[in-house]
Amino acid sequence: MSKAPSTPATRLLREKKLAYTEHLYRYQERGGTAVSARELGLDEHAVVKTLVMEDETGAPLIVLQHGDREVSVKALARQLGRKSIAPCRPEVAQRHSGYLVGGTSPLGTRKAMPIYVERSVLDLPLVYVNGGSRGFLVGVEPKALAVLLSATPVDAAIEG
């Protein structure tokens, strides 16, 4: 495989001196965390997806969720005091994040957005989030990542 790319995500991690590991894999369109976990020999529960969503006013937000779980948008909206929350269309997510869908990282986004992390993600010793390019994950300690991102814990996971 080729050398890991330099992305806004990895530049932010280096700038903030947050330890991370780089993991390249063969990207598969619509493969999601199942493919990255399989390709890298990881537990899909520790591969954390970055989901760009919006509330009823169109205000964007990011949710970090276990790869093998889905987000209950009703539970999330209730916890955040919003009427509704829904995933952004891919082109809208790309406009907010600055990343191509399939390569969306919570780090170094184009637009500052509130970030929410599934509470149980913080209990894992290490998680793998997108490094800002398709086929590229970074391994990080989840509590340190949450501090860097000022992420708010939520309880919105449902079986995937």
C-alpha positions, 0 to 999 in steps of 0.5 A: 500500500502507499504512504498515508496521506497528509490531511487536515485531520492528521495535521490537527493531530500532529499540531495538538500532539495527540498520539495516533497510528495510521492504517491504510486499507483498500477502500470499497464504495459503500463498504462502510466500517464492515470493510475497513474492520475486515481489511485491517483485522479490527473489531467493527465495534472499535471502528467509529463512523463519523456521521454528519447530521442536521437538525430541523433548522438545517444546523449541522452536527457530527455524531461518532458512533460504533461501526456496528451500531446505528444512531437512533435519531429520535433518542438523539433529538430528545437528548439534544432538545431538538425537534428532529435530527436526520442524516445530511445528504452526501453533498451537504455533508461534504460541504459542511465537513470538507471531506468526501463521504467515505472519508469524513473525519471528525478532525479538521472539518471545514466548518466547526460543528458540535460533535457528539460521541456515543458514550460507550465509545469512550470505554474502549481502549483504542478506536479507529476513526477516518483520517480524512481520506477514503481507505485511511483510518487513524487509531486514537485513544477515545477519551483524548479524542473526545477532549480534543473535539470537545465532544459531548457524550450521548446515548443513541446507539441501536443495533445496526 
